[in-house]
Amino acid sequence: MSATNPQNEVATMTSAIGTSSTDRPLLGHTVVGSGSDVVLVLHEWLGDHSNYDTMLPALDRTAFTYVFADVRGYGLSRDLAGAYTVEEAAGDAARLMERLGHRRFHAVGHSMSGMVVQYLAAERPDAVRSLVAIAPVPACGFRTDAEGMARLRRVVEDDEALAAAIRARTAERYGEAWVAWKAGLARRASRREAMAGYLAMFTGTDFADRVRGLPVPVLAVAGWNDIAVYRPDSVRAAFAPLYPHASFETIADAGHYPMLETPPLLVSLVEGFLKRQPAG
């Protein structure tokens, strides 16, 4: 997160890859705020923690402590290699929060990390107080055919394929300067081997039976202008049968990136949901 914006410097701490007490590497992360309610925030396939920079001025830093963490191969964890599986990503996140002293916390995931936080809640129901899943990959993953997989693999290597993916996920509503900026953020955010690894994760993982009936409160947020698999009806169809305490919000003026497209509104929805949760 930018060190040049004074609003970002208040109650903010950034840490590159560290080591835990057992010498296992910790995810790089940024801490914002000093509130008693702790929130873990993970990022998408085409970005890192800096995706959330535009949300920072709207955050309630007195009520919440936000831990923005980068998964292996991305951002502040860019040099941390791994297997790039959901089990590893969730385990890394749990270990980070334990090392920071947070025994109970809310978990927010976007797109591919929407899958990760669901797995984390199943693994650590004692730790995860609630989930917020933004334009999420469902617990069953996204199966695709050979043509679809080839198209996604091109996003990893080809800049025009990356730009096309961003345009599609925002209903082609934005100019080329914005698309180029978002594509640049994606390329700077990650190692391509990590992108390929997480692509295999979210297209080849299914743990829906494991989370079915999980009593954790869930807020699923979808953008109206996203591609079909992330649109509100698809998100509801994937989450409602699994989570008895799921609620849903649609952002009419956003696509796949509400933290970039409508940041104050996304903050309001997320923090409103978090503030309604029982103390814990």
N, C-alpha and C positions, 0 to 999 in steps of 0.2 A: 504494500500500500504506500501511496506516495508520501514521501517525507517533506514535500514542498508545500503541502496544503496544511495550514495551521489547524484546521478543524480535524485533520487526521492525526495530529500529534498529541491531542489531549487524551490522556489515559490509554495510550497505545504502546504496545511492546511487540517487536518483531524478533523472531528467532529462526535462524536457519536450522538445518538438521542438527539435532543434538543426540545425546545418548542417555538412555535410562539407567537406573541403578544396576540393571543386569547387563549393561553394555549393549543392549539392542537399540538400534537407531530409532530416534523419535522423529515424527513428521515435522517439517518446518511449518511455522504458524505465526499468526499475528493476533494479538489480544487487544480488544477495544472495549473500553468501559470498565466499570468497577462495581456493578450491581450484584445483588445477591443471587439473582436467577442467572444461571450459566447456560450458554447456548453454543453448541458446536455447529460450525457451518462448513460444509464441504462444497465442492465446485463441480462443474460439468466437464464433458469430454473436450470441448473446444475453448477451454479457458482455465484460469487458476483463481486463487483468492482475489486477485485484482478485479475480477468480474464484478465484485461487490463494492468497489470504491465509490461509485456514484450513490450508494445507499448510506454512506457513512454520516453525512450531515443530518440525516433524519433519524438516526438510531437514538433510543433512550438509553444513554450511557449510565444513568444513575440507577435504573431498574435492572439493567442487564450487563453481564460480562460476556462478550462475544469472543469465541476462539475460532478464527478463520484459518483452517488448516489445508495444506496442499498434500494430495496423495502422492505416492511414489512416482517419480518421473516428471512431476509438474512443479512449477513455481519454486518455492523455497525448499522443496524436496526433489528438485530436478535431478540431482546427482545420486539419488537413492534408488538403486535398481531393485527389482523384485519380480514376483511371479504375476503380479497385476490381476489378482483374483479378488472376488468379493470377500472371501474369508480373510485374506491378507489385509485388504483395505479397512474392513471393519475392526480387525484386531489391532491394526496400527492406530486407528482412531481411539479405541478404548484405552490402549496403553498410554497415548498422549494425555488423555483426560485424567487418568489415574496419576500420572507423573506430575500433572499440574495441580493435583489435589482436589479434583472435582469428582466426588462420588456419585452425584446425581446431576443430570443435565438434560436439556432439550437438545434434539438433533435435527438439523436442517440440511437437506440435500437437494441438489439441482440436477435434473436429467440423470446421467449415469450414477451420480452419488445419491440420488433418490432411492436407487436400488441398494446402495451401500448402507444407508441409515436404516432401512427396513431390516436388513440382515443384522445390523448392530442391535436393534431393538429385540430381535429374536434371541440373539446370543446373550444380551445383557439386560434383561427386563428389570433387573434390580437397579440399573444405572440410568436408563433412558426414561425420562418423565413424559415426553411427548415427541411426536414426529411432525415435521413440516416437509412435504415433498413437493417441489416446484418443478412443473413440466417433467414429471418423473418417469424413469424406466420402471416398469412394474416388477414385482417379485418373480414373475414368470419369465422376465426378459423379453427381448424382441427377436423372435425367430424370423429369418429371412431366407429367400432362395439364393441360388448361386449368383444370379444377376444383381440382386440387392446387396449381397455381401461384396461383390466386386465394386459396386458403386461406393460403398462405405470405405473400402480399402483405398480407393482413389483419393478420398478426402485426406487420408494420412499422408500421401505423397505428392499430390497434385494441387497446386494453389488455385487453379480455376475450379476444380471440383470442390475445394473448400469454400470458395466464394459462392458457388452455386448452392451448397448446403445451407449457408447462412441466409441467402436470399429466400430459399424455400421456407425456412423456419421463421421468417418474418413476413410472409405473404408478399414478398417483393415490394414492400412499401417504402423502403429507404434508398437513398441515393448511393452511388458507387463509392463516394468518399467514406461513408459510414461502414459500408460492407468491407472496404479495404482496411479500415481501422480495426474492425472486429476480427478480420482474418489475421491481421498482424498480431493482435493480442493472442490469438490461438497458436500461432506459430512460435511466438516467444514463450508461451506458457509451458510447453511440454517437449519431451523427447519423443521422437517418432516411434521408437520401439515401445514406449509406454502407451502411446495412442493405440498402436496395434494390439497390445496386450489387453487394454480395457475394452476395445472393440470385441475381442473374443469373449470377454467377461459378460458384457451386456447383451450379446446375441446368443450365448451358449450356456447361460445359467438359469436355473429354475428352482426356486425354493418356496414357491407359493404355498405348498402344503404345510410348510414349517411355520408360516406366519398366520395361517388361517385361524381366525378366532382370537388373535392376540389382542388383549384389552387396552393396549396403549392408545391414548387419544391421538388422532391423526388429522392434520389439515393438508389436503391436496389442492394445489393451486395450478390452474391451467390457463394458458393464453388462447384467446379466441382465434388468433391469426397464426397459430402453429401448424405444423404438418399433422396429418390425420391421426397418427398414433399417439400424439401428445395432446390432442384437442380435448375439451371438457368431457364429451360423451365417452371417449376412450378411457380417460383417466378414471371416471366414475365407474365404468364397467369393470376396470381392473381392480380398483380398491374397495368398492362397496361390499363385494362378497367376502372379502378377507378380513376387514377391520370393522368390528361392530360399533366402534366409536369414531368413525371417520366423518369428517365434514368437508365440504367442497366450496371452492371459490373460483370464479371465472374472471379474468381481467380482459375486458372487451377490447382494449386498445393495445394489447401486447401479443407478441408471438412467443417464441421460445425463451426470450431473454428479458423477463419483466424487471430484473434488477438493473438492466441497462435502459429499457424502454419506458418503464413507469416506476422508478425507484421509490418515491415517497409513498405511493399507493401500496406497493409490495411490503414495505416496512410496516405500514399501518395494519395490513391484514395479518402479517406474521406476529407482530407484537400484540395486537388485539387478541389473537388466539392464545399466545403464551401467557398473557396476563389473566386469562380466564381459567387457567389450570390450577388445581389445588396446590397449596404450598407443599414443598417437598425437597 
